[in-house]
Amino acid sequence: MRAQLRTLFKGIAAFLLLFMPPLIFEKYTFYLYLTLSADYFLNSGRRFWFDICWFVGAGALSAFIVGRRM
């Protein structure tokens, strides 16, 4: 039972690590779009590279967190 809870906790942590920062960045750029800010165009171009770099880095880190036994 304890091992299952630990595995569940690791899975949730890996999921949050992988998807939360790009989601927050997306919400922020959408806010800039709605407020007609000129910074929207600067950040919308960086969003692509942020997402790619984050998914690669967080995917590797998630593999270390979860390990081979999931």
Buried (B, 14 or more C-beta within 10 A) or exposed (E): EEEEEEBEEBBEBBEEBBEEBBEEBEEBBEEBEEEEEEEBEEBEEEBEEBBEEBBEEBEEBBEEBBEEEE
